[in-house]
Amino acid sequence: MKNELAELVQVIQKKKEIASLKVDHEHFATRTTKKGKIKRAKEDLTELFLQYREALKNRAVFILTSGTETDKFVKLAEKNFGCFSVNADKFYSDLADQINPRLYTNHKASPGLFDLLSSHFEARAQAIGIIGFPALIFESKYNKILKGKEDLLKLTKRAFNDKIGSEVVGLDAIDLVAQKAVNELYEGKIVPIILHSEDQDLIKELSSGLRNITPNVFIVSAGDLENEELKNKTLSKITKVTKKSVEESLVKIKENLK
């Protein structure tokens, strides 16, 4: 099977070498030509990154992780088994962080607040390759007083999952992972991405939404889980997280790839 990531990495590596060339001490006769090559290489790298990100998305395997020993699982999986990780709450918190607290603290949620969230999301959507998306329309069910950042974060999660779809968290994570992976010249046949959160309702929501990107979505419980419905969806249940139990969990996921 053709490894598109590996092929792209070879091209990217060559373009990076050209883009990093210095012209300070070049003879005038060759300086202009070399500057042109460097400029074209940098332009090519921008397009190559988009191709790399798309190839990475096609090989993504989402490992949804929650539980009392999640942090330990993530660290061991990254250090020993080449996994990437992203906090699943990051997408929502990044949007919420862009809203001035004075606009919502001890105020009711409003259409104006949704307009601000939608505007900030539009900029991020363009960056991660989302061309069109449903409108983030305010409804009466969102009309509640927000006491602070935590309430805004809950509202952001609910509204985006309702209106846009939770798969946007996966697309955001793929972009973040691609930025790291391309710098490491990663060319694996699969791309294991751990999306972790203490919010077990969010993990449950993502277990459905991410299937709009790939069928390879798996849930791992690391330590104790409180959400009974999530427990029933779990592929791998780790009571005590060790290097061996993490490896066994990842092997089980690999055996269930579609």
VOPAGU-2260 file (C-alpha; in pm, 1 decimal, decimal comma):
REM VOPAGU-2260
SITE   aa  ch    i         X         Y         Z
SITE  MET   A    0       0,0       0,0       0,0
SITE  LYS   A    1     132,2     340,4    -100,5
SITE  ASN   A    2     238,5     552,4     194,8
SITE  GLU   A    3     143,6     902,9      87,1
SITE  LEU   A    4     279,5    1055,8     408,0
SITE  ALA   A    5     623,8     904,7     343,6
SITE  GLU   A    6     626,6    1038,9     -13,1
SITE  LEU   A    7     524,6    1385,8     103,7
SITE  VAL   A    8     788,6    1383,4     377,4
SITE  GLN   A    9    1061,2    1326,6     119,3
SITE  VAL   A   10     944,8    1624,8     -85,3
SITE  ILE   A   11     895,5    1843,0     223,6
SITE  GLN   A   12    1244,1    1762,1     346,6
SITE  LYS   A   13    1398,3    1874,4      16,0
SITE  LYS   A   14    1191,9    2193,8       8,9
SITE  LYS   A   15    1290,9    2274,1     367,8
SITE  GLU   A   16    1656,0    2243,3     275,8
SITE  ILE   A   17    1608,0    2494,4      -6,0
SITE  ALA   A   18    1394,2    2728,4     207,9
SITE  SER   A   19    1664,7    2741,8     475,7
SITE  LEU   A   20    1945,1    2843,3     236,9
SITE  LYS   A   21    2132,3    3166,4     315,2
SITE  VAL   A   22    2209,2    3430,1      55,3
SITE  ASP   A   23    2394,7    3689,5     266,0
SITE  HIS   A   24    2736,8    3614,3     121,4
SITE  GLU   A   25    2626,9    3509,4    -225,4
SITE  HIS   A   26    2774,4    3674,0    -533,3
SITE  PHE   A   27    2533,0    3928,4    -681,1
SITE  ALA   A   28    2501,0    3726,7   -1000,7
SITE  THR   A   29    2360,2    3422,5    -815,4
SITE  ARG   A   30    2183,2    3593,7    -525,1
SITE  THR   A   31    1865,7    3684,8    -717,4
SITE  THR   A   32    1829,5    3334,2    -859,3
SITE  LYS   A   33    1876,3    3173,9    -517,6
SITE  LYS   A   34    1629,1    3415,1    -356,3
SITE  GLY   A   35    1373,7    3310,0    -617,3
SITE  LYS   A   36    1430,2    2942,1    -536,6
SITE  ILE   A   37    1391,8    3007,1    -165,0
SITE  LYS   A   38    1067,7    3200,9    -218,8
SITE  ARG   A   39     919,8    2923,4    -436,4
SITE  ALA   A   40    1024,3    2658,2    -183,7
SITE  LYS   A   41     844,8    2844,2      97,0
SITE  GLU   A   42     533,3    2877,2    -117,5
SITE  ASP   A   43     550,9    2506,6    -202,2
SITE  LEU   A   44     582,7    2419,0     167,7
SITE  THR   A   45     251,9    2593,0     239,2
SITE  GLU   A   46      72,9    2380,8     -20,9
SITE  LEU   A   47     260,1    2066,4      81,4
SITE  PHE   A   48     144,6    2113,1     441,5
SITE  LEU   A   49    -219,2    2110,9     327,0
SITE  GLN   A   50    -155,3    1788,8     134,4
SITE  TYR   A   51      24,5    1641,9     434,2
SITE  ARG   A   52    -262,3    1734,3     667,9
SITE  GLU   A   53    -514,1    1570,6     434,8
SITE  ALA   A   54    -305,4    1254,0     410,5
SITE  LEU   A   55    -271,3    1253,2     787,7
SITE  LYS   A   56    -649,7    1285,6     826,7
SITE  ASN   A   57    -699,4     980,9     605,6
SITE  ARG   A   58    -477,7     777,4     841,2
SITE  ALA   A   59    -605,5     919,6    1170,2
SITE  VAL   A   60    -708,2     687,5    1451,4
SITE  PHE   A   61    -887,6     864,5    1735,9
SITE  ILE   A   62    -833,0     726,0    2085,9
SITE  LEU   A   63   -1082,6     890,6    2320,0
SITE  THR   A   64    -955,6     871,1    2674,5
SITE  SER   A   65   -1102,0     963,4    3010,8
SITE  GLY   A   66   -1075,9     842,2    3367,9
SITE  THR   A   67    -875,0     906,7    3681,9
SITE  GLU   A   68    -543,2     795,1    3526,0
SITE  THR   A   69    -578,7     969,8    3190,6
SITE  ASP   A   70    -268,7    1188,8    3231,6
SITE  LYS   A   71     -52,1     885,2    3298,6
SITE  PHE   A   72    -193,8     701,5    2997,1
SITE  VAL   A   73    -127,2     999,7    2770,7
SITE  LYS   A   74     232,3    1043,6    2887,4
SITE  LEU   A   75     318,1     675,2    2845,1
SITE  ALA   A   76     149,6     650,4    2504,1
SITE  GLU   A   77     332,6     958,5    2374,9
SITE  LYS   A   78     672,7     869,0    2514,8
SITE  ASN   A   79     681,6     499,1    2433,8
SITE  PHE   A   80     441,0     431,6    2147,6
SITE  GLY   A   81     449,7     731,7    1914,4
SITE  CYS   A   82     100,9     862,2    1988,0
SITE  PHE   A   83      -1,6    1225,1    1952,3
SITE  SER   A   84    -234,6    1386,8    2203,8
SITE  VAL   A   85    -469,9    1683,8    2218,5
SITE  ASN   A   86    -693,5    1796,4    2503,4
SITE  ALA   A   87   -1045,6    1759,3    2365,3
SITE  ASP   A   88   -1158,9    2070,0    2556,0
SITE  LYS   A   89    -897,9    2288,8    2385,8
SITE  PHE   A   90   -1109,4    2369,9    2080,8
SITE  TYR   A   91   -1393,6    2507,0    2293,2
SITE  SER   A   92   -1175,0    2682,3    2551,4
SITE  ASP   A   93    -971,9    2856,4    2280,2
SITE  LEU   A   94   -1294,5    3007,6    2143,8
SITE  ALA   A   95   -1425,2    3100,6    2488,5
SITE  ASP   A   96   -1092,1    3263,9    2578,9
SITE  GLN   A   97   -1139,9    3514,2    2297,0
SITE  ILE   A   98   -1456,3    3655,5    2454,4
SITE  ASN   A   99   -1411,7    3941,4    2701,4
SITE  PRO   A  100   -1544,1    3816,1    3039,8
SITE  ARG   A  101   -1722,0    4150,5    3093,7
SITE  LEU   A  102   -1952,1    4063,1    2803,5
SITE  TYR   A  103   -2095,1    3751,1    2966,2
SITE  THR   A  104   -2014,7    3728,5    3338,7
SITE  ASN   A  105   -2344,5    3747,7    3532,2
SITE  HIS   A  106   -2528,1    3816,2    3205,9
SITE  LYS   A  107   -2770,2    3605,6    3007,3
SITE  ALA   A  108   -2640,6    3438,4    2693,1
SITE  SER   A  109   -2753,6    3633,2    2387,8
SITE  PRO   A  110   -2754,2    3634,9    2006,6
SITE  GLY   A  111   -2469,2    3888,0    2023,3
SITE  LEU   A  112   -2257,1    3643,0    2220,5
SITE  PHE   A  113   -2324,5    3372,6    1962,3
SITE  ASP   A  114   -2226,2    3614,6    1685,5
SITE  LEU   A  115   -1889,7    3668,2    1856,9
SITE  LEU   A  116   -1831,2    3293,4    1899,3
SITE  SER   A  117   -1927,0    3236,2    1536,4
SITE  SER   A  118   -1691,0    3510,0    1417,1
SITE  HIS   A  119   -1396,5    3363,4    1606,7
SITE  PHE   A  120   -1482,7    3014,7    1484,4
SITE  GLU   A  121   -1495,5    3132,9    1123,8
SITE  ALA   A  122   -1128,9    3235,4    1142,3
SITE  ARG   A  123   -1029,9    2899,7    1290,0
SITE  ALA   A  124   -1247,8    2710,8    1040,7
SITE  GLN   A  125   -1062,4    2867,8     748,0
SITE  ALA   A  126    -729,1    2775,6     905,8
SITE  ILE   A  127    -821,6    2408,7     943,8
SITE  GLY   A  128    -977,8    2372,6     601,6
SITE  ILE   A  129   -1351,3    2392,2     676,0
SITE  ILE   A  130   -1508,8    2566,4     378,3
SITE  GLY   A  131   -1868,9    2586,3     496,4
SITE  PHE   A  132   -2053,4    2512,8     818,2
SITE  PRO   A  133   -2404,8    2552,0     965,8
SITE  ALA   A  134   -2491,5    2880,4    1131,1
SITE  LEU   A  135   -2446,4    2908,1    1506,9
SITE  ILE   A  136   -2802,3    3027,0    1574,1
SITE  PHE   A  137   -2908,6    3138,2    1919,9
SITE  GLU   A  138   -3216,7    2967,0    2061,7
SITE  SER   A  139   -3422,0    3015,7    2376,4
SITE  LYS   A  140   -3278,6    2695,2    2529,1
SITE  TYR   A  141   -2940,5    2872,0    2554,9
SITE  ASN   A  142   -3092,6    3174,8    2733,2
SITE  LYS   A  143   -2930,7    3126,6    3075,0
SITE  ILE   A  144   -2727,2    3345,5    3307,2
SITE  LEU   A  145   -2353,3    3281,1    3277,6
SITE  LYS   A  146   -2171,4    3318,4    3607,9
SITE  GLY   A  147   -1824,5    3299,3    3455,5
SITE  LYS   A  148   -1581,2    3121,0    3223,3
SITE  GLU   A  149   -1692,7    2771,0    3323,7
SITE  ASP   A  150   -2052,3    2844,2    3226,0
SITE  LEU   A  151   -1940,7    2996,8    2896,2
SITE  LEU   A  152   -1731,9    2685,7    2823,3
SITE  LYS   A  153   -2031,1    2458,5    2889,1
SITE  LEU   A  154   -2249,3    2674,1    2666,0
SITE  THR   A  155   -1986,4    2674,9    2388,3
SITE  LYS   A  156   -1964,1    2296,1    2397,9
SITE  ARG   A  157   -2338,6    2253,2    2388,3
SITE  ALA   A  158   -2399,2    2505,3    2110,2
SITE  PHE   A  159   -2120,4    2383,7    1883,6
SITE  ASN   A  160   -2206,5    2018,3    1933,1
SITE  ASP   A  161   -2572,9    2096,3    1860,2
SITE  LYS   A  162   -2527,8    2326,9    1563,5
SITE  ILE   A  163   -2187,3    2260,0    1405,3
SITE  GLY   A  164   -2113,6    1902,1    1509,3
SITE  SER   A  165   -1850,5    1766,8    1746,7
SITE  GLU   A  166   -1641,6    1634,6    1455,9
SITE  VAL   A  167   -1497,3    1986,6    1434,9
SITE  VAL   A  168   -1293,4    1895,3    1744,8
SITE  GLY   A  169   -1134,8    1616,6    1542,7
SITE  LEU   A  170   -1054,4    1844,6    1249,0
SITE  ASP   A  171    -901,7    2097,6    1487,6
SITE  ALA   A  172    -693,5    1821,2    1649,7
SITE  ILE   A  173    -576,1    1691,9    1311,9
SITE  ASP   A  174    -447,7    2038,5    1222,9
SITE  LEU   A  175    -263,2    2071,1    1555,4
SITE  VAL   A  176    -111,4    1724,7    1518,7
SITE  ALA   A  177     -16,5    1790,8    1156,2
SITE  GLN   A  178     180,3    2100,8    1257,0
SITE  LYS   A  179     381,2    1893,8    1504,1
SITE  ALA   A  180     408,3    1584,2    1285,8
SITE  VAL   A  181     532,5    1768,0     977,9
SITE  ASN   A  182     813,9    1926,4    1180,4
SITE  GLU   A  183     910,4    1579,2    1301,4
SITE  LEU   A  184     880,3    1447,7     941,9
SITE  TYR   A  185     637,8    1184,0    1070,7
SITE  GLU   A  186     548,9     923,6     807,3
SITE  GLY   A  187     370,8     644,2     994,8
SITE  LYS   A  188     112,8     423,8     825,5
SITE  ILE   A  189    -140,7     521,6    1092,2
SITE  VAL   A  190    -168,4     838,9    1298,2
SITE  PRO   A  191    -282,8     761,3    1655,8
SITE  ILE   A  192    -437,3    1073,4    1810,6
SITE  ILE   A  193    -538,7    1063,9    2175,4
SITE  LEU   A  194    -821,6    1306,3    2249,1
SITE  HIS   A  195    -853,1    1324,5    2625,3
SITE  SER   A  196   -1086,5    1503,7    2863,1
SITE  GLU   A  197   -1220,9    1487,3    3216,5
SITE  ASP   A  198   -1561,0    1568,5    3064,4
SITE  GLN   A  199   -1698,7    1219,9    3007,7
SITE  ASP   A  200   -2015,4    1351,8    2840,3
SITE  LEU   A  201   -1791,3    1519,5    2582,3
SITE  ILE   A  202   -1602,1    1194,3    2522,0
SITE  LYS   A  203   -1936,1    1018,7    2466,8
SITE  GLU   A  204   -2042,7    1290,5    2220,8
SITE  LEU   A  205   -1711,1    1268,1    2031,9
SITE  SER   A  206   -1742,9     890,1    2002,8
SITE  SER   A  207   -2031,3     954,8    1763,5
SITE  GLY   A  208   -1928,9    1282,7    1599,6
SITE  LEU   A  209   -1577,2    1176,9    1501,7
SITE  ARG   A  210   -1718,0     892,4    1294,3
SITE  ASN   A  211   -1801,9    1156,8    1034,9
SITE  ILE   A  212   -1423,8    1174,0     980,6
SITE  THR   A  213   -1318,2     810,8    1023,2
SITE  PRO   A  214   -1466,0     481,6    1146,7
SITE  ASN   A  215   -1151,8     433,5    1354,9
SITE  VAL   A  216   -1273,4     586,9    1679,9
SITE  PHE   A  217   -1204,8     398,5    2004,1
SITE  ILE   A  218   -1265,8     466,7    2371,8
SITE  VAL   A  219   -1012,7     382,5    2640,3
SITE  SER   A  220   -1091,9     417,2    3008,8
SITE  ALA   A  221    -780,0     496,1    3209,6
SITE  GLY   A  222    -866,0     436,0    3573,1
SITE  ASP   A  223   -1219,7     487,6    3704,4
SITE  LEU   A  224   -1508,5     611,7    3489,3
SITE  GLU   A  225   -1832,9     747,5    3634,0
SITE  ASN   A  226   -2039,4     759,1    3314,4
SITE  GLU   A  227   -2213,9     421,4    3281,5
SITE  GLU   A  228   -2307,4     471,2    2916,9
SITE  LEU   A  229   -1947,3     553,0    2833,2
SITE  LYS   A  230   -1830,2     240,6    3015,0
SITE  ASN   A  231   -2045,8      29,3    2784,2
SITE  LYS   A  232   -1884,0     186,9    2476,0
SITE  THR   A  233   -1527,7     135,3    2597,2
SITE  LEU   A  234   -1304,8     -91,2    2388,4
SITE  SER   A  235   -1021,7    -106,9    2640,3
SITE  LYS   A  236   -1063,3     -73,5    3016,1
SITE  ILE   A  237    -742,5     -11,2    3208,1
SITE  THR   A  238    -775,9     -37,0    3583,0
SITE  LYS   A  239    -411,2      45,2    3655,1
SITE  VAL   A  240    -213,3     234,2    3390,7
SITE  THR   A  241     133,8      93,0    3327,6
SITE  LYS   A  242     355,2      80,9    3022,3
SITE  LYS   A  243     241,4    -277,7    2963,7
SITE  SER   A  244    -130,6    -202,9    2998,7
SITE  VAL   A  245    -100,0      93,6    2761,4
SITE  GLU   A  246      77,0    -125,0    2505,6
SITE  GLU   A  247    -190,8    -395,1    2536,9
SITE  SER   A  248    -460,3    -132,9    2487,3
SITE  LEU   A  249    -294,8       6,3    2173,4
SITE  VAL   A  250    -247,1    -344,6    2032,4
SITE  LYS   A  251    -616,7    -411,1    2084,6
SITE  ILE   A  252    -701,5     -89,9    1899,3
SITE  LYS   A  253    -472,2    -188,0    1611,2
SITE  GLU   A  254    -645,9    -525,0    1587,7
SITE  ASN   A  255    -982,4    -347,7    1554,0
SITE  LEU   A  256    -886,5     -97,6    1282,5
SITE  LYS   A  257   -1127,2     -75,9     990,8
